[in-house]
Amino acid sequence: MSRPGLDPGLAFRFKVELDGLLVADFAEVSGLEAYTEVKVVREGGVNEYEHHFITIKKYPPLVLRRGFTNSTELWTWYEGTTSGRLQRKNGSIILLDANGQESFRWNFMGAYPTKWIGPRLQANASEVAIESLELVHQGLAIIKS
């Protein structure tokens, strides 16, 4: 049941922006994570604790699922990557609130697509244009609107 005044398209609550251009809407996003690897070093003669040293910050791939777009921008970008024309892009994942206004923004840097899955086509079903898109990237920043 839809509520009056709300856009039924809000099932796609995440907008994806690449280099300042809105290119698609997605229903689900995962991989908004960062973690720091730690090297553990034991000091000879010290049995009470271990030393922990930070080595590198890592970001798992962003996985965008159940997307809709009327543009070929994402497919063309993916095709370029698989053809040896790697093009890193900066972008944003924008979370919309219940009124369709921007609530949060996750900026990602130096990204490129590594996996694209289209819809499973069935004559009796209405499918989305992109089932899944996976992006590797070099970092995240979170901005509250």
C-alpha positions as CSV (number, residue, x, y, z in Angstrom):
1,M,0.0,0.0,0.0
2,S,1.5,3.4,-0.9
3,R,1.2,6.4,1.2
4,P,-0.2,9.6,-0.3
5,G,2.3,12.1,-1.6
6,L,5.2,9.6,-1.7
7,D,6.9,8.5,-4.9
8,P,6.4,4.8,-5.6
9,G,9.8,4.8,-7.2
10,L,11.3,5.1,-3.7
11,A,11.8,1.3,-3.7
12,F,15.0,2.4,-5.5
13,R,16.2,4.5,-2.5
14,F,19.8,4.7,-3.6
15,K,20.9,6.9,-6.4
16,V,24.3,6.5,-8.0
17,E,26.3,9.4,-9.2
18,L,29.5,9.2,-11.3
19,D,31.6,12.3,-11.8
20,G,28.7,14.5,-10.9
21,L,26.1,12.8,-13.2
22,L,23.2,10.7,-11.9
23,V,23.3,7.4,-13.8
24,A,21.1,4.9,-12.0
25,D,18.8,4.0,-9.0
26,F,19.3,0.9,-6.9
27,A,17.2,-0.9,-4.3
28,E,20.2,-2.3,-2.4
29,V,23.8,-1.5,-1.7
30,S,26.4,-3.5,0.2
31,G,30.1,-3.1,0.8
32,L,30.0,0.3,2.5
33,E,32.8,-0.9,4.8
34,A,36.4,0.0,5.7
35,Y,38.8,-2.0,7.8
36,T,42.4,-1.7,8.9
37,E,44.8,-4.7,8.8
38,V,47.0,-5.1,11.8
39,K,50.3,-6.8,12.1
40,V,50.9,-8.6,15.4
41,V,54.4,-8.6,16.7
42,R,55.5,-10.5,19.8
43,E,58.4,-9.1,21.8
44,G,60.9,-11.6,23.1
45,G,60.6,-12.0,26.9
46,V,57.2,-10.1,27.1
47,N,54.4,-12.6,27.8
48,E,51.7,-10.2,28.9
49,Y,50.8,-8.6,25.6
50,E,51.5,-8.4,21.9
51,H,52.2,-5.2,19.9
52,H,49.7,-4.3,17.2
53,F,50.8,-2.2,14.2
54,I,48.5,-0.7,11.6
55,T,49.5,-1.8,8.1
56,I,46.8,-0.8,5.5
57,K,43.3,0.4,5.3
58,K,41.1,-1.8,3.0
59,Y,37.8,-1.3,1.3
60,P,35.7,-4.3,0.0
61,P,33.9,-3.9,-3.3
62,L,30.7,-2.0,-3.4
63,V,27.8,-4.2,-4.7
64,L,24.8,-2.4,-6.1
65,R,21.7,-4.6,-6.6
66,R,18.4,-4.4,-8.4
67,G,19.0,-1.2,-10.3
68,F,17.2,0.8,-12.9
69,T,18.5,3.2,-15.4
70,N,17.6,4.5,-18.8
71,S,21.2,5.1,-19.7
72,T,24.0,2.8,-21.0
73,E,26.6,4.7,-19.0
74,L,27.3,1.9,-16.5
75,W,27.4,-0.8,-19.2
76,T,29.8,1.3,-21.3
77,W,32.0,1.9,-18.3
78,Y,32.1,-1.9,-17.6
79,E,32.8,-2.7,-21.2
80,G,35.7,-0.3,-21.2
81,T,37.2,-2.0,-18.2
82,T,37.0,-5.5,-19.8
83,S,38.4,-4.1,-23.0
84,G,41.5,-2.8,-21.4
85,R,40.4,0.8,-21.2
86,L,40.3,1.1,-17.4
87,Q,38.8,4.4,-16.3
88,R,38.7,5.1,-12.6
89,K,35.8,7.4,-11.6
90,N,34.8,9.1,-8.4
91,G,31.1,8.9,-7.4
92,S,28.5,8.9,-4.8
93,I,25.8,6.6,-3.4
94,I,23.0,8.8,-2.3
95,L,20.4,7.6,0.3
96,L,17.0,9.1,-0.1
97,D,14.6,9.6,2.9
98,A,10.9,8.7,2.9
99,N,10.2,12.0,1.1
100,G,12.7,11.4,-1.6
101,Q,15.2,13.9,-0.3
102,E,18.9,13.2,0.1
103,S,19.6,12.0,3.6
104,F,23.2,10.6,3.4
105,R,25.9,10.4,0.8
106,W,28.8,8.0,0.6
107,N,31.5,9.3,-1.8
108,F,33.8,6.7,-3.3
109,M,37.1,7.4,-5.1
110,G,39.0,5.8,-7.9
111,A,36.4,3.2,-8.7
112,Y,35.9,0.9,-11.7
113,P,33.4,-1.9,-12.3
114,T,34.5,-5.6,-12.1
115,K,31.2,-7.4,-12.4
116,W,27.9,-6.6,-14.2
117,I,24.8,-8.9,-14.0
118,G,21.8,-8.1,-16.1
119,P,18.2,-9.1,-15.3
120,R,16.9,-12.6,-15.8
121,L,14.3,-12.1,-18.6
122,Q,10.9,-13.7,-18.3
123,A,7.9,-13.1,-20.4
124,N,5.5,-13.0,-17.4
125,A,7.7,-10.8,-15.1
126,S,8.8,-7.2,-15.0
127,E,12.6,-7.1,-14.2
128,V,15.0,-4.4,-13.3
129,A,17.6,-3.3,-15.8
130,I,20.7,-4.2,-13.7
131,E,20.6,-7.1,-11.3
132,S,24.0,-6.4,-9.8
133,L,27.0,-4.2,-10.4
134,E,30.3,-4.6,-8.4
135,L,32.8,-1.7,-8.1
136,V,36.3,-1.8,-6.6
137,H,37.5,1.5,-5.2
138,Q,40.2,3.3,-3.3
139,G,38.2,4.8,-0.4
140,L,35.0,6.1,1.1
141,A,33.8,9.3,2.7
142,I,30.5,9.7,4.5
143,I,28.5,13.0,4.3
144,K,25.3,13.7,6.3
145,S,23.0,16.0,4.4
